[in-house]
Amino acid sequence: MKKQLIGTLVAVTFAFGSFNTWASPEPSDPKKRTPQGLYVDAKETYEMMQKDPEVILVDVRTPAEWQFVGYTDMAQIMIPSVFFKYDGLDEKKPRYRSVLNDRFITEFEEKLFDLGADKETKFVLMCRSGATRAQPAAKMLDQYGYKNVYIMTDGFEGGKLKEGEHKGYRLKNGWKYNGYPWTYKINKEKAYLEK
């Protein structure tokens, strides 16, 4: 009887999809967590996309990053979640201030229509290192009913090394470091153009 009950529970778990083979741990920093609570790393993202062609990779970095750092043509959607404003510096970090892209949802939904996707589609949001810009995008999407949104926890460039000759360089994990497809040649059909 006990074995039968366990078998039934396992079957129900698979039937309702709550068993997730892609599941990076939740970030320890609460600022990096999302309402959806779904996290994958670059390796899991790549595997996910190989197994399920319906998964949509969304690159939320800026056009300057795509041009000077590179991007992957595997990203079907390229929309910045924030813009950097060159009229002042961030009060907390030594960089230009950033503001949310107030057209993010509108532009995102236009791209979804073009791709034939909907709110049930699996999305993976990718920023530089896995949180600063992907997390606000996930929050915006959650407010509009998108619950199947993952964050790529190591992002395009990955994390900074904490010691050694290259301390401070982004050479730890990430899409680019792991050798997944990327280029500097921006695809004209996917390029983000300001409106």
C-alpha positions in Angstrom: 0.0 0.0 0.0 2.8 2.4 0.9 4.7 1.7 -2.4 1.5 2.2 -4.3 0.9 5.6 -2.6 4.5 6.7 -3.4 4.1 5.6 -7.0 0.9 7.6 -7.3 2.6 10.7 -5.8 5.5 10.4 -8.3 3.0 10.1 -11.2 1.0 13.1 -10.1 4.2 15.2 -9.7 5.2 14.4 -13.3 1.7 14.9 -14.6 1.5 18.4 -13.2 5.0 19.4 -14.2 6.2 20.4 -10.8 9.3 18.2 -11.2 11.9 20.4 -12.8 15.1 18.9 -14.2 16.5 22.4 -14.6 16.8 24.1 -11.3 19.8 26.1 -10.2 19.6 27.0 -6.5 17.8 30.2 -5.5 20.3 33.1 -5.2 21.3 33.8 -1.6 21.0 37.6 -2.2 17.3 38.5 -1.9 17.8 41.3 -4.4 18.5 38.6 -7.0 15.4 36.6 -6.4 12.3 36.7 -8.6 8.6 36.3 -8.0 8.6 33.2 -10.3 11.4 31.5 -8.3 12.8 29.8 -11.4 16.6 29.7 -11.9 19.0 28.1 -14.4 22.6 28.6 -15.2 24.0 28.9 -18.8 24.7 25.2 -19.1 21.1 24.3 -18.1 19.8 27.0 -20.4 21.7 25.6 -23.4 20.5 22.0 -22.5 16.9 23.3 -22.1 17.0 24.9 -25.5 18.4 21.8 -27.1 15.7 19.6 -25.7 12.8 22.0 -26.1 12.9 24.3 -29.2 9.9 26.2 -27.7 12.1 27.8 -25.0 12.8 31.4 -25.7 16.0 33.1 -24.6 15.6 36.8 -23.9 18.7 39.0 -23.8 17.9 42.0 -21.6 21.3 43.7 -21.8 21.9 47.0 -23.6 22.8 47.4 -27.3 26.3 48.6 -26.3 26.9 45.3 -24.6 25.7 43.3 -27.6 28.0 45.3 -29.9 31.1 45.5 -27.7 30.9 42.3 -25.5 29.0 40.0 -27.9 25.7 38.3 -28.0 24.2 34.9 -28.9 22.1 34.5 -32.0 20.2 31.9 -30.0 18.5 34.7 -28.2 15.2 35.1 -30.0 14.3 38.4 -28.2 16.7 41.2 -27.5 15.2 44.0 -25.5 17.0 46.1 -22.8 15.3 45.9 -19.4 17.1 49.1 -18.4 18.8 52.0 -20.2 21.9 53.7 -19.0 21.5 57.5 -18.8 24.6 59.5 -19.4 23.4 62.6 -17.5 24.5 61.5 -14.1 26.1 58.7 -12.1 24.5 56.0 -9.9 24.4 57.0 -6.3 25.6 53.5 -5.1 28.0 52.3 -7.7 30.7 54.0 -9.9 28.7 53.8 -13.1 26.1 55.8 -15.1 22.6 55.7 -13.7 20.1 53.3 -15.1 16.4 53.6 -15.6 13.8 50.9 -16.4 12.8 50.6 -20.0 9.1 51.7 -19.7 8.3 50.1 -23.0 9.8 46.7 -22.0 6.4 44.8 -21.7 5.0 46.4 -24.9 8.1 45.5 -26.9 8.3 42.1 -25.4 4.7 41.3 -26.3 5.2 42.6 -29.9 8.1 40.1 -30.2 6.0 37.3 -28.7 3.3 37.9 -31.3 5.9 37.7 -34.1 7.3 34.4 -32.6 3.8 32.8 -32.1 4.5 32.5 -28.3 2.3 33.2 -25.4 2.2 33.4 -21.6 2.6 29.6 -21.3 5.9 29.6 -23.1 9.1 29.0 -21.1 11.4 32.1 -21.1 14.9 32.4 -19.9 16.1 36.0 -19.2 19.8 36.6 -19.6 21.7 39.7 -18.5 25.4 40.2 -18.0 25.9 38.4 -14.7 22.5 37.0 -13.8 20.5 39.4 -11.7 20.9 43.2 -12.0 18.7 43.5 -15.1 17.1 40.1 -15.4 15.5 40.3 -12.0 13.6 43.6 -12.7 12.5 42.2 -16.1 11.2 39.1 -14.3 9.3 41.3 -11.9 7.7 43.3 -14.7 6.7 40.1 -16.6 5.2 38.6 -13.4 3.0 41.6 -13.0 1.6 40.8 -16.5 1.0 37.1 -15.7 4.2 35.5 -17.1 4.9 32.8 -14.6 7.2 30.5 -16.6 10.2 32.9 -16.5 13.6 31.6 -15.6 16.7 33.7 -14.7 20.0 32.6 -16.1 22.0 33.0 -12.8 25.4 33.3 -14.3 24.4 35.5 -17.3 26.2 36.1 -20.6 29.6 37.1 -19.1 29.5 35.2 -15.8 30.8 36.1 -12.4 34.0 37.8 -11.3 37.0 35.7 -10.1 37.7 36.4 -6.5 41.4 35.6 -6.5 44.3 34.9 -8.7 46.0 36.7 -11.6 42.6 37.6 -13.2 40.9 38.7 -10.0 37.9 40.9 -10.7 37.5 39.7 -14.3 34.3 38.1 -15.4 35.7 34.6 -16.2 33.6 32.4 -14.0 30.8 30.5 -15.6 28.3 32.3 -17.9 27.3 31.7 -21.5 30.4 33.1 -23.1 32.9 31.4 -20.7 31.2 28.0 -21.3 31.8 28.3 -25.0 28.2 28.4 -26.2 27.6 30.1 -29.5 28.2 33.8 -29.5 29.4 36.5 -31.9 30.0 40.2 -32.3 28.1 40.3 -35.6 24.6 41.5 -34.7 21.8 39.9 -36.6 19.9 42.8 -38.3 16.6 40.9 -38.0 17.0 40.6 -34.2 18.8 43.9 -33.4 17.0 46.2 -30.9 16.3 49.6 -32.4 15.1 52.5 -30.2 11.6 53.8 -31.1 
